[in-house]
């Protein structure tokens, strides 16, 4: 498998800050995925502290309270991303992005889980390292 470096997009300052809270394998996966993608995407979340995690739980964006999410480790074992510009109603854009992320993960031999593949709770932005 060959992945062409495109370098068409640039991560925003906020995306870089979020990405820097992630485990090295997730950072490598997101950087390589970004560099080889035709889809621009934003890093929405890496590490979540107690207040942020419990707010995500209260708001229905997470099924787990602190400290049980993979986002709660530091560095984080999970990352949330979204195609940019973000359109939460465009589910197909999340599926397209997931295909690319999974392809790059396979290429880099990084085992991941995508929240969009979960049966009980579809978490389209979520990727985590498989334990």
C-alpha positions in Angstrom: 0.0 0.0 0.0 1.3 3.4 -0.9 0.1 6.7 0.6 0.9 9.9 -1.3 1.8 12.9 0.8 -0.5 15.8 -0.2 0.2 18.6 2.3 -2.8 20.4 1.0 -4.2 21.4 4.4 -2.7 22.8 7.7 -3.8 21.9 11.2 -5.2 24.9 13.1 -3.4 26.0 16.3 -6.3 24.5 18.4 -6.1 21.2 16.5 -2.3 21.0 17.3 -3.0 21.8 21.0 -5.5 19.0 21.2 -3.3 16.6 19.3 -0.4 17.3 21.6 -2.3 15.8 24.5 -2.6 12.4 22.7 -0.4 9.3 22.9 2.4 9.2 20.4 0.8 6.5 18.2 -2.4 8.6 17.9 -0.4 11.7 17.0 1.5 9.8 14.3 -1.7 8.4 12.9 -3.4 11.8 12.8 -0.4 13.6 11.3 0.1 11.0 8.6 -3.6 10.7 7.9 -3.8 14.5 7.6 -0.8 14.7 5.3 -2.2 12.0 2.9 -5.9 13.0 2.9 -8.0 14.8 0.4 -10.3 15.5 3.3 -9.5 18.4 5.7 -10.3 17.6 9.3 -10.0 19.2 12.8 -8.8 17.6 16.0 -11.7 18.3 18.4 -10.4 16.7 21.6 -7.6 14.6 22.9 -7.2 14.5 26.7 -10.2 15.4 28.9 -9.9 16.3 32.5 -12.5 15.4 35.1 -14.8 18.4 34.5 -14.7 18.1 30.7 -15.3 14.4 30.8 -18.2 14.6 33.2 -19.8 17.4 31.1 -19.5 15.2 28.0 -21.2 12.4 30.0 -24.0 14.8 31.1 -24.5 16.1 27.6 -24.8 12.6 26.1 -21.5 12.9 24.1 -19.9 10.1 26.2 -21.2 7.0 27.9 -18.4 7.1 30.5 -17.7 9.3 33.6 -14.3 10.3 34.6 -11.8 8.5 34.9 -13.1 5.7 32.8 -12.8 7.1 29.2 -9.7 6.6 27.1 -9.7 10.4 26.8 -8.9 10.6 30.5 -5.4 9.2 30.3 -2.5 11.7 29.9 -1.4 11.3 27.2 -4.8 10.4 25.8 -5.5 7.1 24.2 -8.4 8.6 22.3 -8.9 11.5 19.9 -12.1 13.1 18.5 -11.9 14.5 14.9 -14.3 15.8 12.4 -14.2 16.7 8.7 -13.8 20.4 8.1 -15.9 22.5 7.7 -17.8 20.6 10.4 -21.3 19.6 9.4 -22.8 17.2 12.1 -25.6 16.3 9.7 -23.2 15.1 7.0 -22.7 11.5 8.3 -21.2 10.4 4.9 -18.3 12.8 5.5 -17.5 11.0 8.8 -17.7 7.6 7.0 -15.4 8.8 4.2 -12.9 10.2 6.7 -13.0 6.9 8.7 -12.1 4.9 5.7 -9.0 7.0 5.2 -8.0 6.9 8.9 -8.4 3.1 9.0 -6.4 2.7 5.8 -3.5 4.8 7.3 -3.8 2.9 10.6 -3.4 -0.4 8.7 -0.5 1.0 6.8 1.2 2.1 10.0 0.3 -1.1 11.8 -1.6 0.9 14.5 -4.6 -1.0 15.9 -7.5 1.4 16.4 -11.2 1.4 17.1 -13.6 3.9 15.5 -16.6 4.9 17.5 -18.7 4.9 14.3 -18.4 1.1 14.3 -20.0 0.7 17.7 -23.5 -0.8 17.8 -25.0 0.7 20.9 -23.6 4.3 20.7 -22.4 5.8 17.4 -19.6 8.2 18.2 -18.6 9.4 14.7 -15.6 11.6 15.8 -14.0 9.1 18.1 -10.9 7.0 17.5 -9.0 5.1 20.2 -6.0 2.8 20.4 -7.0 -0.8 20.7 -5.9 -2.3 24.0 
